Structure formats: C-alpha cells, structure tokens
Amino acid sequence: MNRLFSNNTFYYFFLIVVGINFLGSIGGISKETDILIVKILGMVTVVVCLLALLSFFTDLKFNHLFFKIYLYGKGLLSPFYLLIYFLYEKITNDLYVSGTYFMPALFRLVLGFVMLVLYNKYKIEKNR
C-alpha cells in the first residue's frame, strides 16, 4: 500500500467505491445495445475505473491525475448529465421519470461530491 492519502479510512472507502464502480462498469458493457456511442462510453468508463483502481497499487506520478479524472468524470459529470437528461425529458416530452432512475443518479452525484471534498482534504501529493 503506497501513501496516497493522509487518512487510511478514506483510502479504504475510496478503494471500495472505485472497486464497486469497476465491477459495475464491467457488468454494464455486457448489456446488449445497438447504439455505438453507448458501447464506446461503456468502454471508456471501464478504462477510467481500471486506471483509478490500479492507481491504488502503483506508485506513479500520474496517480492523482487518474483519481481526478475518475472523480470528475464518473463521480460528478456522469450523474449530473443523467439528471439534466431526466429533467429535459420531463420538460419537453412530459414523461414521468421514476424514482428508480432519478434517485440513484442523485445519490451518485452526492457521493461524488462528498468524495471530491474528502479527496481534496486528504490527498498527499509528492513533489517530484
């Protein structure tokens, strides 16, 4: 275990969340779809989660860059765009957006924001 964060509790919490997201993104690419962009975004998600997960076990100077890409891309932007899309569907098509879709996206957005705040508080950047 290398020293990336000043708090071991956050280290293990972040490791568990990234690991669960990695397994979920692998499961997401196995879904059948005919839309090419969905397949490409699924592959990009797997790569981002894999890089963030590997950053826990390697000592590279790019580790924090991979964590930031993961936090901003997977933790904040992805659920934010989903919530905007649900709002767009509600306004333009007057479709009912079920809480089954809305609540997980909102939870991911809040979790991503909390992880970003904790990441900025506990990260240890080496000057190389």
N, CA, C and O atoms as a GROMACS GRO file, in nm:
protein
  512
    1MET      N    1   0.085  -0.118   0.000
    1MET     CA    2   0.000   0.000   0.000
    1MET      C    3   0.089   0.124   0.000
    1MET      O    4   0.172   0.143   0.089
    2ASN      N    5   0.072   0.205  -0.099
    2ASN     CA    6   0.151   0.329  -0.103
    2ASN      C    7   0.074   0.441  -0.034
    2ASN      O    8  -0.046   0.430  -0.009
    3ARG      N    9   0.144   0.547  -0.006
    3ARG     CA   10   0.084   0.659   0.066
    3ARG      C   11   0.026   0.759  -0.033
    3ARG      O   12   0.099   0.838  -0.092
    4LEU      N   13  -0.105   0.754  -0.051
    4LEU     CA   14  -0.174   0.847  -0.138
    4LEU      C   15  -0.258   0.946  -0.059
    4LEU      O   16  -0.277   1.061  -0.101
    5PHE      N   17  -0.308   0.901   0.056
    5PHE     CA   18  -0.397   0.983   0.136
    5PHE      C   19  -0.347   0.985   0.280
    5PHE      O   20  -0.285   0.889   0.327
    6SER      N   21  -0.375   1.094   0.349
    6SER     CA   22  -0.330   1.106   0.488
    6SER      C   23  -0.422   1.033   0.585
    6SER      O   24  -0.389   1.021   0.703
    7ASN      N   25  -0.536   0.984   0.539
    7ASN     CA   26  -0.632   0.916   0.624
    7ASN      C   27  -0.656   0.776   0.566
    7ASN      O   28  -0.701   0.763   0.453
    8ASN      N   29  -0.626   0.672   0.645
    8ASN     CA   30  -0.643   0.535   0.596
    8ASN      C   31  -0.790   0.498   0.578
    8ASN      O   32  -0.822   0.418   0.489
    9THR      N   33  -0.879   0.554   0.658
    9THR     CA   34  -1.021   0.526   0.643
    9THR      C   35  -1.071   0.572   0.507
    9THR      O   36  -1.143   0.500   0.439
   10PHE      N   37  -1.032   0.692   0.467
   10PHE     CA   38  -1.071   0.741   0.335
   10PHE      C   39  -1.007   0.658   0.225
   10PHE      O   40  -1.069   0.634   0.121
   11TYR      N   41  -0.884   0.614   0.246
   11TYR     CA   42  -0.815   0.529   0.148
   11TYR      C   43  -0.897   0.404   0.119
   11TYR      O   44  -0.922   0.371   0.003
   12TYR      N   45  -0.940   0.334   0.224
   12TYR     CA   46  -1.016   0.211   0.205
   12TYR      C   47  -1.156   0.239   0.153
   12TYR      O   48  -1.208   0.162   0.072
   13PHE      N   49  -1.218   0.347   0.198
   13PHE     CA   50  -1.350   0.385   0.147
   13PHE      C   51  -1.343   0.412  -0.003
   13PHE      O   52  -1.426   0.364  -0.080
   14PHE      N   53  -1.244   0.490  -0.043
   14PHE     CA   54  -1.225   0.523  -0.184
   14PHE      C   55  -1.194   0.397  -0.265
   14PHE      O   56  -1.244   0.382  -0.376
   15LEU      N   57  -1.113   0.307  -0.211
   15LEU     CA   58  -1.079   0.182  -0.278
   15LEU      C   59  -1.204   0.096  -0.298
   15LEU      O   60  -1.221   0.037  -0.405
   16ILE      N   61  -1.290   0.087  -0.198
   16ILE     CA   62  -1.412   0.008  -0.210
   16ILE      C   63  -1.506   0.068  -0.313
   16ILE      O   64  -1.563  -0.005  -0.395
   17VAL      N   65  -1.525   0.199  -0.311
   17VAL     CA   66  -1.615   0.264  -0.407
   17VAL      C   67  -1.564   0.248  -0.549
   17VAL      O   68  -1.642   0.218  -0.639
   18VAL      N   69  -1.435   0.266  -0.571
   18VAL     CA   70  -1.378   0.250  -0.705
   18VAL      C   71  -1.389   0.105  -0.750
   18VAL      O   72  -1.420   0.079  -0.866
   19GLY      N   73  -1.365   0.011  -0.660
   19GLY     CA   74  -1.377  -0.131  -0.695
   19GLY      C   75  -1.519  -0.169  -0.732
   19GLY      O   76  -1.539  -0.243  -0.829
   20ILE      N   77  -1.616  -0.120  -0.658
   20ILE     CA   78  -1.756  -0.149  -0.690
   20ILE      C   79  -1.795  -0.086  -0.823
   20ILE      O   80  -1.865  -0.148  -0.903
   21ASN      N   81  -1.750   0.037  -0.847
   21ASN     CA   82  -1.779   0.101  -0.976
   21ASN      C   83  -1.712   0.028  -1.091
   21ASN      O   84  -1.768   0.019  -1.200
   22PHE      N   85  -1.592  -0.024  -1.069
   22PHE     CA   86  -1.524  -0.101  -1.173
   22PHE      C   87  -1.602  -0.228  -1.207
   22PHE      O   88  -1.622  -0.259  -1.324
   23LEU      N   89  -1.646  -0.300  -1.105
   23LEU     CA   90  -1.725  -0.421  -1.130
   23LEU      C   91  -1.858  -0.388  -1.197
   23LEU      O   92  -1.903  -0.461  -1.285
   24GLY      N   93  -1.921  -0.278  -1.155
   24GLY     CA   94  -2.046  -0.236  -1.218
   24GLY      C   95  -2.027  -0.194  -1.362
   24GLY      O   96  -2.114  -0.220  -1.446
   25SER      N   97  -1.916  -0.129  -1.393
   25SER     CA   98  -1.893  -0.088  -1.531
   25SER      C   99  -1.860  -0.207  -1.620
   25SER      O  100  -1.894  -0.206  -1.738
   26ILE      N  101  -1.796  -0.309  -1.565
   26ILE     CA  102  -1.773  -0.432  -1.642
   26ILE      C  103  -1.907  -0.498  -1.672
   26ILE      O  104  -1.930  -0.547  -1.782
   27GLY      N  105  -1.995  -0.500  -1.573
   27GLY     CA  106  -2.129  -0.554  -1.597
   27GLY      C  107  -2.209  -0.471  -1.695
   27GLY      O  108  -2.293  -0.524  -1.768
   28GLY      N  109  -2.182  -0.341  -1.698
   28GLY     CA  110  -2.255  -0.253  -1.790
   28GLY      C  111  -2.218  -0.272  -1.935
   28GLY      O  112  -2.302  -0.250  -2.023
   29ILE      N  113  -2.094  -0.313  -1.964
   29ILE     CA  114  -2.056  -0.331  -2.104
   29ILE      C  115  -2.107  -0.463  -2.160
   29ILE      O  116  -2.103  -0.484  -2.281
   30SER      N  117  -2.154  -0.553  -2.073
   30SER     CA  118  -2.206  -0.680  -2.122
   30SER      C  119  -2.351  -0.670  -2.166
   30SER      O  120  -2.406  -0.766  -2.219
   31LYS      N  121  -2.414  -0.555  -2.146
   31LYS     CA  122  -2.553  -0.537  -2.189
   31LYS      C  123  -2.560  -0.525  -2.340
   31LYS      O  124  -2.473  -0.464  -2.403
   32GLU      N  125  -2.662  -0.583  -2.397
   32GLU     CA  126  -2.683  -0.576  -2.542
   32GLU      C  127  -2.738  -0.439  -2.580
   32GLU      O  128  -2.836  -0.393  -2.522
   33THR      N  129  -2.673  -0.375  -2.677
   33THR     CA  130  -2.720  -0.248  -2.728
   33THR      C  131  -2.674  -0.232  -2.872
   33THR      O  132  -2.568  -0.282  -2.909
   34ASP      N  133  -2.753  -0.164  -2.951
   34ASP     CA  134  -2.718  -0.140  -3.090
   34ASP      C  135  -2.659  -0.001  -3.111
   34ASP      O  136  -2.619   0.033  -3.222
   35ILE      N  137  -2.654   0.078  -3.006
   35ILE     CA  138  -2.605   0.215  -3.017
   35ILE      C  139  -2.455   0.214  -2.990
   35ILE      O  140  -2.410   0.173  -2.883
   36LEU      N  141  -2.378   0.260  -3.088
   36LEU     CA  142  -2.232   0.255  -3.080
   36LEU      C  143  -2.178   0.345  -2.970
   36LEU      O  144  -2.084   0.307  -2.900
   37ILE      N  145  -2.235   0.463  -2.952
   37ILE     CA  146  -2.183   0.556  -2.852
   37ILE      C  147  -2.199   0.501  -2.711
   37ILE      O  148  -2.116   0.529  -2.625
   38VAL      N  149  -2.304   0.423  -2.686
   38VAL     CA  150  -2.323   0.361  -2.555
   38VAL      C  151  -2.213   0.259  -2.529
   38VAL      O  152  -2.161   0.249  -2.418
   39LYS      N  153  -2.177   0.182  -2.632
   39LYS     CA  154  -2.069   0.085  -2.618
   39LYS      C  155  -1.935   0.155  -2.594
   39LYS      O  156  -1.856   0.112  -2.510
   40ILE      N  157  -1.911   0.263  -2.667
   40ILE     CA  158  -1.785   0.336  -2.651
   40ILE      C  159  -1.776   0.399  -2.512
   40ILE      O  160  -1.672   0.391  -2.447
   41LEU      N  161  -1.885   0.462  -2.466
   41LEU     CA  162  -1.886   0.521  -2.332
   41LEU      C  163  -1.868   0.415  -2.224
   41LEU      O  164  -1.805   0.440  -2.121
   42GLY      N  165  -1.924   0.296  -2.247
   42GLY     CA  166  -1.905   0.187  -2.152
   42GLY      C  167  -1.760   0.144  -2.143
   42GLY      O  168  -1.708   0.119  -2.034
   43MET      N  169  -1.694   0.137  -2.258
   43MET     CA  170  -1.551   0.101  -2.259
   43MET      C  171  -1.466   0.210  -2.193
   43MET      O  172  -1.372   0.178  -2.119
   44VAL      N  173  -1.498   0.336  -2.219
   44VAL     CA  174  -1.424   0.446  -2.156
   44VAL      C  175  -1.443   0.442  -2.005
   44VAL      O  176  -1.348   0.467  -1.930
   45THR      N  177  -1.563   0.412  -1.960
   45THR     CA  178  -1.590   0.403  -1.817
   45THR      C  179  -1.508   0.291  -1.753
   45THR      O  180  -1.453   0.309  -1.644
   46VAL      N  181  -1.500   0.177  -1.821
   46VAL     CA  182  -1.419   0.066  -1.768
   46VAL      C  183  -1.273   0.107  -1.759
   46VAL      O  184  -1.207   0.076  -1.659
   47VAL      N  185  -1.221   0.175  -1.860
   47VAL     CA  186  -1.080   0.217  -1.859
   47VAL      C  187  -1.054   0.317  -1.747
   47VAL      O  188  -0.953   0.307  -1.677
   48VAL      N  189  -1.144   0.414  -1.730
   48VAL     CA  190  -1.126   0.514  -1.624
   48VAL      C  191  -1.129   0.448  -1.486
   48VAL      O  192  -1.046   0.478  -1.401
   49CYS      N  193  -1.224   0.358  -1.464
   49CYS     CA  194  -1.232   0.289  -1.335
   49CYS      C  195  -1.111   0.199  -1.313
   49CYS      O  196  -1.060   0.190  -1.202
   50LEU      N  197  -1.064   0.132  -1.420
   50LEU     CA  198  -0.947   0.045  -1.406
   50LEU      C  199  -0.822   0.126  -1.373
   50LEU      O  200  -0.743   0.085  -1.288
   51LEU      N  201  -0.804   0.240  -1.439
   51LEU     CA  202  -0.688   0.324  -1.409
   51LEU      C  203  -0.692   0.376  -1.265
   51LEU      O  204  -0.590   0.379  -1.197
   52ALA      N  205  -0.811   0.416  -1.220
   52ALA     CA  206  -0.823   0.463  -1.081
   52ALA      C  207  -0.797   0.349  -0.983
   52ALA      O  208  -0.735   0.370  -0.879
   53LEU      N  209  -0.844   0.229  -1.016
   53LEU     CA  210  -0.823   0.115  -0.927
   53LEU      C  211  -0.676   0.074  -0.924
   53LEU      O  212  -0.622   0.042  -0.818
   54LEU      N  213  -0.610   0.074  -1.039
   54LEU     CA  214  -0.468   0.040  -1.044
   54LEU      C  215  -0.381   0.145  -0.974
   54LEU      O  216  -0.271   0.114  -0.929
   55SER      N  217  -0.430   0.267  -0.967
   55SER     CA  218  -0.354   0.374  -0.902
   55SER      C  219  -0.337   0.351  -0.752
   55SER      O  220  -0.247   0.408  -0.690
   56PHE      N  221  -0.423   0.269  -0.694
   56PHE     CA  222  -0.408   0.238  -0.552
   56PHE      C  223  -0.287   0.149  -0.527
   56PHE      O  224  -0.228   0.152  -0.418
   57PHE      N  225  -0.249   0.070  -0.627
   57PHE     CA  226  -0.146  -0.031  -0.606
   57PHE      C  227  -0.013   0.001  -0.676
   57PHE      O  228   0.082  -0.075  -0.663
   58THR      N  229  -0.006   0.111  -0.747
   58THR     CA  230   0.118   0.151  -0.814
   58THR      C  231   0.166   0.284  -0.758
   58THR      O  232   0.090   0.357  -0.694
   59ASP      N  233   0.290   0.313  -0.782
   59ASP     CA  234   0.347   0.439  -0.734
   59ASP      C  235   0.395   0.519  -0.855
   59ASP      O  236   0.514   0.523  -0.885
   60LEU      N  237   0.301   0.582  -0.922
   60LEU     CA  238   0.330   0.664  -1.038
   60LEU      C  239   0.299   0.809  -1.005
   60LEU      O  240   0.222   0.838  -0.913
   61LYS      N  241   0.358   0.899  -1.079
   61LYS     CA  242   0.327   1.039  -1.052
   61LYS      C  243   0.195   1.081  -1.116
   61LYS      O  244   0.150   1.194  -1.096
   62PHE      N  245   0.133   0.992  -1.194
   62PHE     CA  246   0.004   1.021  -1.256
   62PHE      C  247  -0.115   0.970  -1.175
   62PHE      O  248  -0.229   0.984  -1.219
   63ASN      N  249  -0.091   0.912  -1.058
   63ASN     CA  250  -0.199   0.853  -0.979
   63ASN      C  251  -0.309   0.954  -0.946
   63ASN      O  252  -0.427   0.924  -0.962
   64HIS      N  253  -0.271   1.071  -0.901
   64HIS     CA  254  -0.372   1.170  -0.863
   64HIS      C  255  -0.446   1.223  -0.985
   64HIS      O  256  -0.562   1.262  -0.975
   65LEU      N  257  -0.380   1.225  -1.101
   65LEU     CA  258  -0.449   1.263  -1.224
   65LEU      C  259  -0.558   1.163  -1.257
   65LEU      O  260  -0.668   1.202  -1.296
   66PHE      N  261  -0.530   1.033  -1.242
   66PHE     CA  262  -0.631   0.930  -1.267
   66PHE      C  263  -0.747   0.942  -1.168
   66PHE      O  264  -0.862   0.922  -1.204
   67PHE      N  265  -0.715   0.973  -1.042
   67PHE     CA  266  -0.820   0.991  -0.942
   67PHE      C  267  -0.908   1.111  -0.976
   67PHE      O  268  -1.030   1.104  -0.962
   68LYS      N  269  -0.847   1.219  -1.021
   68LYS     CA  270  -0.926   1.338  -1.056
   68LYS      C  271  -1.015   1.311  -1.177
   68LYS      O  272  -1.130   1.355  -1.180
   69ILE      N  273  -0.963   1.240  -1.277
   69ILE     CA  274  -1.045   1.204  -1.393
   69ILE      C  275  -1.162   1.118  -1.349
   69ILE      O  276  -1.275   1.136  -1.395
   70TYR      N  277  -1.135   1.023  -1.260
   70TYR     CA  278  -1.242   0.937  -1.209
   70TYR      C  279  -1.346   1.018  -1.131
   70TYR      O  280  -1.466   1.003  -1.153
   71LEU      N  281  -1.300   1.105  -1.042
   71LEU     CA  282  -1.393   1.181  -0.959
   71LEU      C  283  -1.478   1.277  -1.041
   71LEU      O  284  -1.599   1.285  -1.022
   72TYR      N  285  -1.415   1.350  -1.132
   72TYR     CA  286  -1.491   1.447  -1.211
   72TYR      C  287  -1.575   1.379  -1.318
   72TYR      O  288  -1.689   1.418  -1.341
   73GLY      N  289  -1.520   1.278  -1.384
   73GLY     CA  290  -1.592   1.212  -1.493
   73GLY      C  291  -1.700   1.119  -1.445
   73GLY      O  292  -1.817   1.136  -1.479
   74LYS      N  293  -1.661   1.021  -1.365
   74LYS     CA  294  -1.755   0.919  -1.320
   74LYS      C  295  -1.835   0.965  -1.199
   74LYS      O  296  -1.952   0.928  -1.184
   75GLY      N  297  -1.774   1.044  -1.113
   75GLY     CA  298  -1.841   1.083  -0.989
   75GLY      C  299  -1.933   1.203  -1.001
   75GLY      O  300  -2.036   1.208  -0.934
   76LEU      N  301  -1.898   1.300  -1.086
   76LEU     CA  302  -1.977   1.423  -1.092
   76LEU      C  303  -2.046   1.444  -1.227
   76LEU      O  304  -2.167   1.466  -1.231
   77LEU      N  305  -1.972   1.437  -1.336
   77LEU     CA  306  -2.030   1.470  -1.466
   77LEU      C  307  -2.134   1.368  -1.514
   77LEU      O  308  -2.240   1.406  -1.564
   78SER      N  309  -2.104   1.240  -1.498
   78SER     CA  310  -2.196   1.137  -1.545
   78SER      C  311  -2.333   1.146  -1.476
   78SER      O  312  -2.434   1.150  -1.547
   79PRO      N  313  -2.342   1.149  -1.343
   79PRO     CA  314  -2.474   1.162  -1.282
   79PRO      C  315  -2.539   1.298  -1.306
   79PRO      O  316  -2.661   1.308  -1.313
   80PHE      N  317  -2.457   1.403  -1.318
   80PHE     CA  318  -2.513   1.536  -1.346
   80PHE      C  319  -2.582   1.538  -1.482
   80PHE      O  320  -2.692   1.590  -1.495
   81TYR      N  321  -2.516   1.482  -1.583
   81TYR     CA  322  -2.578   1.477  -1.716
   81TYR      C  323  -2.702   1.388  -1.717
   81TYR      O  324  -2.798   1.417  -1.789
   82LEU      N  325  -2.701   1.282  -1.639
   82LEU     CA  326  -2.821   1.198  -1.629
   82LEU      C  327  -2.937   1.276  -1.569
   82LEU      O  328  -3.050   1.267  -1.618
   83LEU      N  329  -2.911   1.351  -1.463
   83LEU     CA  330  -3.018   1.431  -1.402
   83LEU      C  331  -3.068   1.539  -1.497
   83LEU      O  332  -3.188   1.566  -1.502
   84ILE      N  333  -2.978   1.601  -1.573
   84ILE     CA  334  -3.019   1.700  -1.673
   84ILE      C  335  -3.104   1.635  -1.780
   84ILE      O  336  -3.203   1.693  -1.825
   85TYR      N  337  -3.067   1.514  -1.823
   85TYR     CA  338  -3.145   1.442  -1.924
   85TYR      C  339  -3.285   1.408  -1.871
   85TYR      O  340  -3.383   1.424  -1.944
   86PHE      N  341  -3.294   1.364  -1.747
   86PHE     CA  342  -3.425   1.334  -1.689
   86PHE      C  343  -3.511   1.460  -1.682
   86PHE      O  344  -3.630   1.455  -1.709
   87LEU      N  345  -3.451   1.572  -1.645
   87LEU     CA  346  -3.523   1.699  -1.641
   87LEU      C  347  -3.567   1.740  -1.781
   87LEU      O  348  -3.679   1.788  -1.799
   88TYR      N  349  -3.481   1.721  -1.880
   88TYR     CA  350  -3.513   1.752  -2.019
   88TYR      C  351  -3.632   1.668  -2.067
   88TYR      O  352  -3.723   1.721  -2.131
   89GLU      N  353  -3.630   1.539  -2.036
   89GLU     CA  354  -3.742   1.452  -2.075
   89GLU      C  355  -3.871   1.495  -2.007
   89GLU      O  356  -3.978   1.488  -2.068
   90LYS      N  357  -3.862   1.537  -1.884
   90LYS     CA  358  -3.982   1.581  -1.812
   90LYS      C  359  -4.039   1.708  -1.873
   90LYS      O  360  -4.160   1.721  -1.888
   91ILE      N  361  -3.952   1.803  -1.910
   91ILE     CA  362  -3.998   1.931  -1.962
   91ILE      C  363  -4.047   1.918  -2.106
   91ILE      O  364  -4.156   1.966  -2.138
   92THR      N  365  -3.968   1.855  -2.192
   92THR     CA  366  -4.002   1.853  -2.335
   92THR      C  367  -4.106   1.750  -2.370
   92THR      O  368  -4.196   1.778  -2.449
   93ASN      N  369  -4.098   1.631  -2.315
   93ASN     CA  370  -4.189   1.523  -2.353
   93ASN      C  371  -4.295   1.493  -2.248
   93ASN      O  372  -4.380   1.407  -2.269
   94ASP      N  373  -4.290   1.564  -2.137
   94ASP     CA  374  -4.383   1.545  -2.026
   94ASP      C  375  -4.389   1.398  -1.984
   94ASP      O  376  -4.496   1.343  -1.957
   95LEU      N  377  -4.271   1.336  -1.978
   95LEU     CA  378  -4.262   1.198  -1.935
   95LEU      C  379  -4.242   1.192  -1.784
   95LEU      O  380  -4.176   1.278  -1.726
   96TYR      N  381  -4.300   1.092  -1.724
   96TYR     CA  382  -4.281   1.070  -1.581
   96TYR      C  383  -4.148   0.999  -1.560
   96TYR      O  384  -4.127   0.890  -1.612
   97VAL      N  385  -4.058   1.060  -1.485
   97VAL     CA  386  -3.930   0.999  -1.454
   97VAL      C  387  -3.943   0.931  -1.319
   97VAL      O  388  -3.964   0.996  -1.216
   98SER      N  389  -3.930   0.801  -1.321
   98SER     CA  390  -3.947   0.723  -1.199
   98SER      C  391  -3.831   0.748  -1.102
   98SER      O  392  -3.719   0.778  -1.143
   99GLY      N  393  -3.861   0.736  -0.976
   99GLY     CA  394  -3.758   0.748  -0.875
   99GLY      C  395  -3.653   0.639  -0.885
   99GLY      O  396  -3.543   0.652  -0.832
  100THR      N  397  -3.688   0.529  -0.955
  100THR     CA  398  -3.594   0.421  -0.977
  100THR      C  399  -3.474   0.468  -1.056
  100THR      O  400  -3.363   0.416  -1.038
  101TYR      N  401  -3.493   0.565  -1.144
  101TYR     CA  402  -3.383   0.618  -1.224
  101TYR      C  403  -3.326   0.746  -1.162
  101TYR      O  404  -3.205   0.770  -1.168
  102PHE      N  405  -3.412   0.827  -1.105
  102PHE     CA  406  -3.372   0.957  -1.055
  102PHE      C  407  -3.287   0.947  -0.928
  102PHE      O  408  -3.184   1.013  -0.916
  103MET      N  409  -3.331   0.865  -0.833
  103MET     CA  410  -3.263   0.858  -0.703
  103MET      C  411  -3.121   0.802  -0.711
  103MET      O  412  -3.033   0.857  -0.645
  104PRO      N  413  -3.094   0.695  -0.788
  104PRO     CA  414  -2.954   0.650  -0.797
  104PRO      C  415  -2.862   0.755  -0.858
  104PRO      O  416  -2.747   0.769  -0.816
  105ALA      N  417  -2.911   0.829  -0.958
  105ALA     CA  418  -2.829   0.934  -1.018
  105ALA      C  419  -2.802   1.045  -0.917
  105ALA      O  420  -2.692   1.098  -0.910
  106LEU      N  421  -2.903   1.080  -0.839
  106LEU     CA  422  -2.885   1.182  -0.736
  106LEU      C  423  -2.789   1.134  -0.627
  106LEU      O  424  -2.705   1.210  -0.580
  107PHE      N  425  -2.802   1.007  -0.588
  107PHE     CA  426  -2.711   0.950  -0.488
  107PHE      C  427  -2.568   0.948  -0.540
  107PHE      O  428  -2.475   0.981  -0.465
  108ARG      N  429  -2.548   0.911  -0.666
  108ARG     CA  430  -2.413   0.910  -0.724
  108ARG      C  431  -2.354   1.050  -0.729
  108ARG      O  432  -2.234   1.068  -0.709
  109LEU      N  433  -2.438   1.150  -0.757
  109LEU     CA  434  -2.390   1.288  -0.761
  109LEU      C  435  -2.348   1.335  -0.622
  109LEU      O  436  -2.242   1.396  -0.607
  110VAL      N  437  -2.428   1.306  -0.522
  110VAL     CA  438  -2.394   1.345  -0.384
  110VAL      C  439  -2.269   1.270  -0.338
  110VAL      O  440  -2.181   1.329  -0.276
  111LEU      N  441  -2.262   1.140  -0.366
  111LEU     CA  442  -2.144   1.061  -0.329
  111LEU      C  443  -2.019   1.112  -0.400
  111LEU      O  444  -1.913   1.120  -0.338
  112GLY      N  445  -2.031   1.148  -0.526
  112GLY     CA  446  -1.917   1.203  -0.599
  112GLY      C  447  -1.871   1.334  -0.541
  112GLY      O  448  -1.750   1.359  -0.531
  113PHE      N  449  -1.965   1.420  -0.501
  113PHE     CA  450  -1.928   1.548  -0.441
  113PHE      C  451  -1.860   1.527  -0.306
  113PHE      O  452  -1.759   1.592  -0.276
  114VAL      N  453  -1.913   1.437  -0.224
  114VAL     CA  454  -1.852   1.408  -0.094
  114VAL      C  455  -1.712   1.350  -0.112
  114VAL      O  456  -1.620   1.386  -0.040
  115MET      N  457  -1.697   1.259  -0.208
  115MET     CA  458  -1.566   1.200  -0.233
  115MET      C  459  -1.466   1.305  -0.283
  115MET      O  460  -1.348   1.299  -0.248
  116LEU      N  461  -1.513   1.400  -0.364
  116LEU     CA  462  -1.424   1.505  -0.413
  116LEU      C  463  -1.377   1.594  -0.298
  116LEU      O  464  -1.260   1.631  -0.292
  117VAL      N  465  -1.469   1.630  -0.209
  117VAL     CA  466  -1.431   1.713  -0.094
  117VAL      C  467  -1.332   1.638  -0.004
  117VAL      O  468  -1.232   1.695   0.039
  118LEU      N  469  -1.360   1.510   0.024
  118LEU     CA  470  -1.269   1.432   0.107
  118LEU      C  471  -1.135   1.408   0.037
  118LEU      O  472  -1.030   1.407   0.101
  119TYR      N  473  -1.139   1.389  -0.094
  119TYR     CA  474  -1.015   1.370  -0.170
  119TYR      C  475  -0.926   1.494  -0.159
  119TYR      O  476  -0.806   1.482  -0.135
  120ASN      N  477  -0.986   1.610  -0.178
  120ASN     CA  478  -0.906   1.734  -0.168
  120ASN      C  479  -0.854   1.758  -0.027
  120ASN      O  480  -0.751   1.822  -0.010
  121LYS      N  481  -0.924   1.706   0.073
  121LYS     CA  482  -0.880   1.725   0.211
  121LYS      C  483  -0.767   1.628   0.249
  121LYS      O  484  -0.675   1.667   0.320
  122TYR      N  485  -0.772   1.504   0.202
  122TYR     CA  486  -0.681   1.401   0.250
  122TYR      C  487  -0.572   1.359   0.151
  122TYR      O  488  -0.491   1.272   0.185
  123LYS      N  489  -0.566   1.417   0.034
  123LYS     CA  490  -0.465   1.371  -0.063
  123LYS      C  491  -0.325   1.415  -0.020
  123LYS      O  492  -0.306   1.519   0.043
  124ILE      N  493  -0.229   1.333  -0.057
  124ILE     CA  494  -0.088   1.363  -0.035
  124ILE      C  495  -0.022   1.363  -0.172
  124ILE      O  496  -0.010   1.259  -0.235
  125GLU      N  497   0.021   1.480  -0.217
  125GLU     CA  498   0.088   1.489  -0.346
  125GLU      C  499   0.237   1.502  -0.322
  125GLU      O  500   0.284   1.588  -0.246
  126LYS      N  501   0.310   1.416  -0.388
  126LYS     CA  502   0.456   1.420  -0.377
  126LYS      C  503   0.510   1.518  -0.479
  126LYS      O  504   0.463   1.522  -0.593
  127ASN      N  505   0.606   1.596  -0.440
  127ASN     CA  506   0.673   1.688  -0.533
  127ASN      C  507   0.789   1.615  -0.597
  127ASN      O  508   0.891   1.588  -0.533
  128ARG      N  509   0.773   1.583  -0.725
  128ARG     CA  510   0.879   1.512  -0.797
  128ARG      C  511   0.940   1.601  -0.900
  128ARG      O  512   1.031   1.560  -0.972
   0.00000   0.00000   0.00000
